[in-house]
Amino acid sequence: MNFKKEPFFNGNTAWEDLGNGISRQFVGYNSQIMMAIVKFEKNAVGVLHQHFHSQITYVASGKFEVTVDNETKILQEGDGFFAQPNIFHGVRCLEEGKLIDSFTPFREDFFV
């Protein structure tokens, strides 16, 4: 696995099309932590899922219906959420926007 070691991020990193109106851009990562920007078109859905990583997500733009552990709230720019390990969470994009996801440890499964 090649880890991103550059200390600065210039925004020109390629976006990965995940399908269904969602794309992802990696900011930086090593074996302990990862940050990614995830872009959503209106009505795109990040399906409910769980993983052993801790996740903190910041809403950089747009409006999202967010579910964490059976609790659902509407979040918009400046809001965020924390998903503890193995807790189900997901989003539905109400207005086109971007989320900034941080994970610990590194999401190796993103590169399989």
C-alpha positions as CSV (number, residue, x, y, z in Angstrom):
1,M,0.0,0.0,0.0
2,N,1.4,3.4,-0.9
3,F,0.4,6.0,1.6
4,K,0.0,9.7,0.7
5,K,2.9,11.4,2.4
6,E,2.8,14.9,1.0
7,P,2.1,17.5,3.7
8,F,-0.1,19.6,1.6
9,F,-3.3,19.0,-0.5
10,N,-3.9,21.1,-3.6
11,G,-7.4,20.1,-4.6
12,N,-6.3,18.9,-8.1
13,T,-6.3,15.3,-6.9
14,A,-8.5,13.1,-9.2
15,W,-12.1,12.4,-8.1
16,E,-13.2,8.8,-8.1
17,D,-16.7,8.2,-9.4
18,L,-18.4,5.8,-7.0
19,G,-21.7,5.8,-9.1
20,N,-25.2,6.8,-8.2
21,G,-24.3,10.5,-8.0
22,I,-21.4,10.1,-5.5
23,S,-17.7,10.8,-6.1
24,R,-14.7,10.8,-3.7
25,Q,-11.4,12.7,-3.5
26,F,-8.7,11.6,-1.0
27,V,-7.0,14.4,1.0
28,G,-4.4,12.4,2.9
29,Y,-3.9,9.2,4.7
30,N,-1.5,6.8,6.4
31,S,-2.0,3.6,8.4
32,Q,-3.6,5.5,11.3
33,I,-5.9,8.1,9.7
34,M,-7.6,9.1,6.5
35,M,-9.5,12.1,5.2
36,A,-11.6,12.2,2.1
37,I,-14.0,14.7,0.4
38,V,-17.2,13.1,-0.8
39,K,-19.4,14.9,-3.3
40,F,-23.1,14.1,-3.6
41,E,-25.6,15.1,-6.3
42,K,-29.1,15.8,-5.0
43,N,-31.0,12.7,-4.0
44,A,-27.8,10.5,-3.9
45,V,-27.8,8.1,-1.0
46,G,-24.9,6.8,1.1
47,V,-26.6,3.6,2.2
48,L,-26.7,2.6,5.8
49,H,-23.6,0.7,6.6
50,Q,-21.2,-0.1,9.5
51,H,-17.4,-0.6,9.8
52,F,-14.9,-1.0,12.6
53,H,-13.4,2.4,12.0
54,S,-14.3,5.6,14.0
55,Q,-15.7,8.2,11.6
56,I,-16.2,12.0,12.0
57,T,-17.9,13.8,9.1
58,Y,-18.2,17.5,8.5
59,V,-20.8,19.0,6.1
60,A,-18.8,21.4,3.9
61,S,-21.8,22.3,1.7
62,G,-25.3,21.2,0.9
63,K,-28.0,19.6,3.1
64,F,-28.2,16.0,4.1
65,E,-30.6,13.7,6.0
66,V,-28.2,11.7,8.2
67,T,-28.9,8.6,10.2
68,V,-26.6,7.4,13.0
69,D,-27.7,4.5,15.2
70,N,-31.4,4.8,14.4
71,E,-31.5,8.6,15.0
72,T,-32.1,10.8,12.0
73,K,-31.4,14.5,11.7
74,I,-31.1,17.1,8.9
75,L,-27.6,18.5,8.7
76,Q,-26.3,21.4,6.6
77,E,-23.1,23.4,6.1
78,G,-21.1,23.6,9.3
79,D,-22.8,20.6,11.0
80,G,-21.3,17.2,11.4
81,F,-21.7,13.8,13.0
82,F,-19.6,11.1,14.7
83,A,-20.1,7.4,14.0
84,Q,-18.5,5.1,16.6
85,P,-17.1,1.8,15.4
86,N,-19.7,-0.8,14.3
87,I,-22.6,1.7,14.5
88,F,-24.9,1.9,11.4
89,H,-24.9,5.2,9.6
90,G,-25.9,6.7,6.2
91,V,-26.9,9.8,4.4
92,R,-29.4,11.1,1.8
93,C,-28.5,14.2,0.0
94,L,-31.3,16.8,0.1
95,E,-29.3,19.6,-1.7
96,E,-26.1,19.0,-3.7
97,G,-23.1,19.1,-1.4
98,K,-19.9,17.8,0.0
99,L,-19.0,15.9,3.1
100,I,-15.5,15.7,4.6
101,D,-15.0,12.3,6.1
102,S,-12.2,11.4,8.6
103,F,-11.5,7.8,9.6
104,T,-9.3,6.1,12.1
105,P,-7.7,3.7,11.4
106,F,-7.1,4.1,7.6
107,R,-9.9,2.6,5.4
108,E,-7.9,-0.1,3.6
109,D,-11.1,-1.4,2.1
110,F,-11.4,1.7,-0.1
111,F,-8.4,0.4,-2.1
112,V,-9.4,-3.3,-2.6
